[in-house]
Amino acid sequence: MAVNNAPAMDPMQPLAVMVEHARMRRLSVQDLFSFAENRAASGQRQEAIELYKAWIAFNEVHPFLHLVYFNYAVTLRQAGDITGSINALTACLKIDPKFGQAHINLGRAFEDSGLAALAIEQWRKLLDVTAESTAEKVSHRLMALQHVGRVMENANLLEDAEAALWQAMELRPDKSESAQHWTAIRQRACKWPILTPSEHVSLRHLVDGLSPLSLACFADDPLFQLAKAYRYNKSLVGRPDTQHFPRKLVARKSGTGQRLRVGYLSSDLRDHAVGFALRDVLELHDKTSVEIFAYYCGDPVTNDATQNRMKAAVDCWRDIATLSDEEAARQIAADDIDILIDVNGYTKHARTRIFAYRPAPVIVNFCGYPGTMGSQFHQYMIADEHIVPPENEIYFTEKVLRIACNQPIDRKREIAKTPYRAEAGLPEGAFVFACFNGMQKITEATFAQWMKILKATPGSVLWLLGASDDVDQRLRTLAEAAGVLPDRLIFAPKAPNAQHLARIAVADLFLDTFPYGAHSTAGDALTMGLPVLTVPGKSFASRFCASIVHAAGVPELVCKDPQHYVEQAIAFANAPKTLLKIRKALQDQRETSVLRDIPGLARRLETLFWHMQEEAERGETPVPDLRNLDLYYELGVELVQSNIAYCDEQTYRQRYREKLARYHDYAPIPYDSRLWTEEAAGKR
């Protein structure tokens, strides 16, 4: 890209010298880029910007001017000048209207400026100019469709988002990102069956595209969820270059009086379900035993009560949102953290790659994600005996340590005055079944069970958290098709948290979803005295609600299987006085239940932190077991496509063992610590 064949200039020359060369049109594009990269890398980005401005001013007819504008825009964006970046990208596209990456970046700049409509318009321009299929144009068209789908999804324009993502999937079905968002949208929209292949997009493509969270909503298959997490981690994180990032060694010694340094890292340390859960815990940590650091990687927050409480509770608060993953990891290492807790897992805005640098000797999966991380760098997971009984530890790569209940709650949450039923939009005198779980957790099988319950209990209603007019109407139409009057489904509008908590209390019985059950929502319901009926499965997400119900002291609400769940719901509705005893128990033991023993939970966490520290000092930090996970993924892909809604533990494991045996007969499989142990293989 040089103007002439002159030897490359030294990029370390002073800015004034380089500007003079640019003015005389003797500075090649290659030298310009080298200087800019050098200055940006050394923290002198403004010098790079000044040279770009000078070069552009004096080289207006250069054939590579559009590339210079593009790199100039990137540098401006890195410097925080989004307006300047937009102007530079606009100039770039005037020169080359088909420059795909410029369209992509300009759309992102508009989106980040809060102008989603302009962003979509910009990406659609790219779609118009890439109608002819070359490899490069297909790549840019795919990217534009993905961006259009993502922004429309965020704007809750689910139909439009689904259509754009389907085009992207048919263009490149092997790219899983489009399918990941497409399946998540269909789950939020309650479009069943969720996975609908076509001539160009196979069922395998769709299963491969499921994110770990979407899979948890789709199937109660903990082995496949483990394998999915493992594969997702390899794809999402890869193997960052840690050659110049020294492995963090154990710094403190137990028994010396030093405080243990514990870091909580999350994008949800704010007004969010995770933030609500953790703020009381952070306030109750024993500061003579642990020193708490909080690393926030989410969007900027203004006047957020939860975040303000957390900032006041921790010893050190760091906003790392604008740092790169490596920069954030170096900051954590510089803070000398002993125990680093991943409070995101594979959720929105997660920064999983930070943990891949191993910036702390011990890394823990806790509170933000209902499942295993399947990574080589998460060594521990904190759960409880109901979510992960000992026999289920085979479904996790982390060493499982336990607290009394895995759902922290905030005992100080504001609760408004309880409304009358009419104020909540409910009929007086009716038995009110309720479910305030997200729509993505409602499966076809769960909805069918609810329809059975409503048909067997005339006059009852089902109270759901409203999504959108389209989704609400879809569920009413499905209810009518099942023989239930559509107006028996009542949708609650969104409400401020204090008002939402208050209105929960006017329902009669909370019906949990399966296989992804209620988490913090169950804690809210039980706190307000609303009984929660649930059926646990095999996976973390399907057993979480049962754990909360046990912690609230009402284990009789935990059903043995879906049929028992339906029968119990009908029995309660037909004899509502039977719920009075349960409601009284919830009220009487509200403040003494395990669910609300947050001081005890904080002490137990500190005990576990010191246990991890002592294991690290002895060189006994566990190493995640990743054996045969690619094989378990292939088996899971085959089994999950049948989408069996529920099966017992013995039947489930036997299905996998039979497939393992068939694979082994074809090509010997190394033994592992899960279902293909030497003992299990010998019994076949």
N, C-alpha and C positions, 0 to 999 in steps of 0.2 A: 504493500500500500504506500510505499515511499514515492515522493515526487520525482526523484532522480536516483541515480545509482551511487550517490555519495555515501561514504561510510557512516554508520550510525553515530549520532552525537551522544556525548556523555549526559545521561539524565540527571546527574548531580550538579550540573552547571546552575548558576544563579538564575532566578526568575527573569531578571532584567535582560540577561543574555538571550534566553530562550524567546522572550517577547520580541526582541530585535530581529532574531532569525525568522519569527512568524511574520513580522511586519515586512521583511524583505522577501517573503515567500520562499525561504530557504529551509523551513522546518517541515520535515516529512510527517505524514500522518503517524507513521511508526514511531518516530521520535517523540511526537506529541503525546501519544498514548503511553510511551515508556515513562516520560516525565510525570504525567498525571498519575499513573499508577504508583510511581515511586513516592510522590508527595502525599498521596492519599494514605499509603501504607505507613508513612512516618508521621501521620497526624497533621499534615500541612495541606489539607484538602483545599483551603482557600487559594493557595498558590496555583493549584491545578485549575481551579475555576477561572482565575485571572488569565492564565495562559490560553485556556479554551476560548475565552471571550476575545482575546487579541487575535488568535489564529482565525476565528470565524470572521472577524471584521476585515481581515486583509486577504482572505482566500475564498471570496464569495463564489468563484466559478470553479472551484476545485471539484473533480469528479467524485471524490469521496466525502464531500461536505456533509451529506446526510449521515454518514457513519460518525463523523465528529459531533454533529448535533446530538446523536443518540448517546454517545459516551458522555458528552457534556451533561445531558439530562440525567443520566445515571449518577454522575458525580454531584449534581445539584440536589438530587433526591437524598443521597447519602448525607449531604450537609444539612438536610432539613428544609431546603427551599423547594417546596412542592410546587409553588406558583411558577418559579423559574423553570423547573423541570417540565411542567406542562407546556410552557412557551417553547422550550427547546424541542420537545417531541412534536409539537404542532409544526414547527419549522422543518423538522426532519421529514414529516409526512407530506409536506408541500413539495419537497424535492422528489421523494420516492413514495407515492401513495400506496405501494404494495409491500412496504417494509413491515412484515408481520409483527416482529417483536416490538416495534415502536407502537403499533396499534394496541398490543397487549399491555405495555407499560403505561400508555396514556389512559387506557380504560381503568387500570388499577389506580392511577393517580386521581382520576375523577371519583372513583369509588371511595378512596381514602379521604377525599375532600367532602364526603357526604352527598355526592351527586351521582347516585346509582343510575338514574335515567340516562345521564350523559355517558356513563361507563358502558351501559348496554348498547347505546347508540354507536359508540366508538367500536365496540367489538363486532357489531352487526356490519359496520363498514368493512371490516376485515373479512367477514363472511362473504360479502358481496364481491370483493376483489380476489377471493380465493376459490371461486366456483370451479375453475379448472383444476384438475388433480395432478399436482406434482408432489413429490415427497415432502418438500419444504412447505408447500401450500397446505397440504393435508395436515401437517403437524400444527401449523398456525391456526387452521380452521378448527382442529380439535381443541386447541387451547382456548380459542374464543368461545366455542360452544360450552366448554366446561365453566368458563368464567360467567357466561350468561346464566347458566343453570344455577351456579352457586349463589350469585347475587339475587336471582329471583327466589331461590329457596330461602335466603335470609330475609327477604321481603315478604315471605309467606305466600308468594305467588306459585303455589305448588304445581298447578296444572302446566303453566308455562315452563317452569323449571324442569318438570319431568319430560316434557316434549323436547327441550333443548338437549338434555342429557341423553335421551334415547338416540337422538341423531349422532351425538358423540360416540355412544356405544357402538352403533352400527358402523360408524366410520372406522373405529379401532376397537373391536371387542376385547382385544388382548390387553388394553390399558384399563386397569381396575378402578382408577379414581372415579371415572364417570359412573360405573356400576355401583360404587360405594355410595355416592350421593343419591343415585336413582333409587336404589333399594330403600335407603333411609327415608326418602320422600314418600314412597309408597307405604311404608310403615306408618308414617305420621298421618297419611291420608286414609288409612284403613282400607287400602285397595287389596283385596284378596282374590286369588292367591298373590302373594307378594312377588314371587319369582315367576315371570312369564316369558319364556324364551321365544325366539323367532328364528327365521331361516338363517339370519346372520349372527345372532347372539345366542349361544348355547346356554343350557342350564348350568353347565360347569363354569362358563364365564361369569354368570350371575352369582354363583356360590363363591367363586374366587373373589368377587368384588365386595362381598359382605364385609363390613368393618367388624372388629371384635364386639363392639357394642350392639350393632345391628344383629349379629349372630346370636348374642345373648337374648335378644327379643324374639328371635326366630326359632331357636331350638334349645332344648334342655340336654345339651351334649357337651359335658365338661372336657372330655378328651379332645374333641374337635376344637373347642374353644381354646384349650391349651395350645394345640398345634397351630390354630389360626393366629393367636397372639405371637407365637414364635415366628411364623412366616411374616406377619405384619411388622414385627420389630425389625427383621432383616431388611424388609422393603423400605420402611420408614426411616430407620436409623442407619442401616448399612454398617460400614466399619469406618468411622471417622479416623483421621490421622492423629493418633495419640503419641507419635514417636517423640515429640518434644513436650509432651505433657506428662511429667513424672507421676507415677502411681502414688497416691496419697497414703502415707503410712500412719500407723497408730501414734497419736501424739500424747494423749493423756494416760495416766495410770490410775486404776481404781484404788481406793484406799489411801490416797494421798491428800484428800481434801479438795482437790480441784473439781470445779464444776464441769459436767459433760456438756459439750456444745452440740446442740440439736438444731437442725435446719428443716423447716417446712417449706417446700417449694410447690407453688400452685398458681394457676390463673384465676382461681375461684376464692381467693381470700378477700371477699367483698360480700355484698348482699346477694347471696347465692345459697343454694341448699347446703353446699359444703362449708361455706363461710358461717352460716347459721349453726352448723353442727360443731365447728371447731372453736368458736370464739370463747365459749365458757371454759373449754379445756385449756386454751392458751392462758387465760386469766388465772387458772388454778394450778398451773405448774409450780412446783417447789423450786424457787429461784436459788435456794441454797444447794440444790442438787444438780439442776440443769440450767444452762444458759440458752435461751431460745432466740433463734434467728428466723426471720420470715423472708422468703424470696418470692416476690410477686411478679408474675410474668403475663398478667392480663392487660386488658384495656385500661387506659387512664380512668380514674374514678374521682368524682367530685362530691364532697359532702355525703359520703357513704357511711352510715352509722356503724355497720359491721366492721368496715376497714378501720375506721377511727378507733374502735374498741381494741382491735387487734394491734394496731400501732402502739397504743398505750400499754398493752399487755406484754409485748415481746421486748427483749433486750436490744435487738437490732432489726430494723426494717429496711429491706433493700428492694428497690424497684428495678428489675432486670429486663423489663420488656424490650428496651431498645438495644440491649446487648446481644451480640451473636451468641450462639451456643457455647463456643469455646471461651469467649470473654466471660460469660456468666459462670462457666465452670471454673475459670481461673479466679474469679472473685470468691466463689465458695471455698476453693482451696486456700486462698489467702486468708479467709476468715477462720481457717483451721477447724472446720466442722468435723465432728466425730461421727454423728449419725445424721444422714440426709434422708428425709422422708419425701417420697413422691406422692403428692396428694392430687395428681391428675390422672395418672395411668394413660389409657388411650381415649381421652376425652377431648373436647373442643379446646383449642389453644394450648394443648399439652406441649411441653418442651422436652420430649423424651431423650433427645440426643445429648442434652446436658449431662445426664446420668451416665451416658456411654463413656465420657471422659473419666469417670470414677473420681470425682472431685473430693469425695470423702471415703474413708476406709470402709464404712458400712452404709448400704443403701436399702431403704425399706419401702415397701408398697403398702400404703395404708390410707383408708378413708375416702379417697376420691374415685376409686374404680372397682367394680364388683367382679374381680377375677384375677387370674395370674397374668403377669407381664410376659412370661415366656422369654425372658431376656437372660443374657449371660452376666448382667451387672446388677440385677435386683436380687439381693441375697436373702432377704427376709420378707415375710408378709404377716401383718397383724390381722387376725380374724377372731372368731370365737368358736366354742365347741358345737354350736348348733349349725353354723354356716359350714365349718370344715371339721367334721368329726375325724378322728384319727384315720379311719379307713379311706377317707376321701383325700388324704394328702397326696395321693398319686396324681391328682389332677392339677398340681401346682409345681412350678419349678423352684419357687422360693421355699425356704424353711418356714413352717407355719408356727407362729407364736400366738398366744391367745389372751384376750381380755374377756371380761364378763359379758359384754355386749358390744358389737361392732358399730353401733349407731350412737355417737355422741349427740346430745341435744343441748340447747341453750335454755336454761331454766329461767332466764330473765327476759324472754321474748315478750314483746307487747302483744296483748290480746284485746281486741275491741269487745264491745258489749254484744252478747249473743242476740241475733235477730230473731224475730218471729218467722215462722215458716213462710208466711205470705211475703214477707220482706225478702226472703231468699228465693222467691219464685216457686215455692213448693206448695202442694195441696195439703190442707189441714186434714188430719185423720188418716192419711194414706201411710202405708209402710214404705219407708224410703231406703232403698238400697243405694249405696253411693260408691263411686270409685273416682278418686282424684289423681290417678296415675296419668302420665302422658299418653296421648293417643297411640304413640309408637309401640306401647306395651300391650295394646289390645290386639289379640290374635283372633283369627277366625274361630278357633276352637273355644277360646274364652268367651267370645261373644255368643256362640251357640249355647254354652252353658248358662249364660245370663238369660237368654231367651227361654230356656227350659224353666228357669227359676221364675221368671215373670209370668209365664203361662200357667204355672202351678200355684201362683199367688195372686188371684184377681184383685185389682184395686191397688196393687203396689206400683211403685215407679222406680226408675233407675236414674240416678242423678250423676251426671258426668261433667268433667271439666271441659267446657267448650273449646273447640279448636278454631274452625272457620265455618262459615255458612255452608260451604260445599261439603266439608267432612261431616258436619252435624246432620245435614240432610241425607248424606249417604247412609249413615247409621240408622236413621229413621226409616229409610227405604228398606234396608236389610231387615229391620225389626218387623216391618209390615209383611215382608216376604216370609218371615218365620211365624207369622200368625199373631203378632203383638201390635197393638195399636201404636202408631208412631208417636202420639203425644204422651205416651208413658215414658219416653226418654226425655229427660229435662237436662238442659245444658247450662251450667253455671258460667257466667261471664268472668273474665279475669277481675281480680280484686286485690287491693293492697294486702300485704301479708297479714297484718293484724286483723283485718276484716275477714280474710279467708279462714284464718284459724278459728275465729268466732263462729262462722257459719257451719263449720264442720260438725259442731255439736248437735245440730238440729236433725241430722240423719239418724237412722236406726241401726244400720249395719253396713260396714265397709266390705265390699267384695274385692279381693285382691286379684291381680292378673297373673298369668302363667305363660311362659316360663320366667319372665322378668317381672318380679313382684315389686311391691312398694318398698321403698327404703325410708328416706326421711319423711315421706308422706304418711307412712304407717306410724312413725313416731309422733307426728302431729296429731293424727286421728286418735291414737290411744291417750295422748296427753289431754285431749279434749273430752275424753270419756266415751269415744265412739269405738265399739268393738270391731275388730278386724278379723275377717275370716280368710284363711290362707291355706294353701296346700304346697308343701315344699317338694322340690324335685331333687336333682343331683348336683346342679351347678350352683356356684356362689350366688348369682343373681336370683335364682329360684328359691334359695334357702334363707335369704336375708330377712324377709318379712317374718318368717317363723321365729327367727332369733329375737326380733323385736317384740313379738307377741309373748314369747317366753319371758323376756326381760320385764315386761309389764305385769307379769304374774297371772296371765290368763291362758295357759297352754291348751285348755279345752277348745280354743278357737283354731288350733292347728289340725287340719284334716289329713287323713291318711292317703287319699287319692282324689281325683276329680269327681268321681261319683259321690263320694262322701261329702265333698264340698257342696255339690248341688243339693244333696239331701239335707244337709245342715242348714243351708240358707233357707230352704223351703220350710223346714221345721221352725226356725226362728220367726219367720214371717207369719206363719199360721198360729204361732203361740208367742206373741211378742213379749209377754210377761216373763218368759224364760231368759230374756236378755237383761232384765232388771238386776238379777243377781250378779251378772258379769259387770254391768255398769257400776254397781255398788262396790264391787271388788276393785275396779279401776280407780274409783274415787278414794276408797279407804286407804289403798296402798300407793297412791300416786307419788307421795314424797319419799316413801321408803323403798320403792321398787328399784331393781337393778337399773332400769332404764334411766332413772333420774339420779343415780349415784355418780355424778360427774366428778366429785372429789375423789371417790374411790377409783374411777377410771383413770384420772390423771396420775394417781400414785402408781397404779398398775403399769401404765405406760412408762413411767420413769424406771420402775423395776426392770421392765423389758429392755429399755435402752441400756441400762447398766449391764444387764445380762449379755446383750450383743457386744458391748464394749469389752467385757471380760473374755468372751470368746475370741474377739479380735486380738486381745493381748496374748492369748495362748496360741494364736495362729490357727484357730478353729472356726473362723468365719466360713459358713457353708458355701459350697460351689454349686450353682444351679445345674441340675441334671437335664441335659438337652438331648439325651439319646433317643433315637428312632422317631423324633418328632415330625420329620418330613414324611415318614411312612404313616404315622397316625393321621397326618393331614390327608393323605390319599385315601385312607380307609374312611375317614370322616366325610370326605366329599361324596363318596359312594353312599354312605348311610344317611347323611342329612338330606339328600335329595328326596327320600321317601317322606321326610318331614312328619315322622310319627310324633303326635302331640305329647304323649306321655307313655313311659314304660317304667317298670320297677328296676331297681338297681341290678338285680341278678340277671334279668333278661338283657338289660343294656350291656353289661360287661360280656355276657356270653356272645352277643352279636359281634363285638370287636374281636374276641378270642377266636371265633370261627374264621373270621377274615384273616387274622394274623396267621393262623395255622395254614390256610390255603396259600398265602404269600410265602410262608416258610417252606412249604413243600416245593414251591417253584424255585426259590432262592433263599438259602438259610438267612435268618434274621438274627443279628446279635441280641443277646438278652438285655433287658432293661429292668428298671425297678417298678414298672407299672403293671401292665397286663401280660407282658411277655417275659416273665421271670423263668428261670431254669426249671423251677418246680411246676409252674403252670404249663410250660411247654411239654414237660414229661408226662403230664396227666392226660394229654389229649388223645 
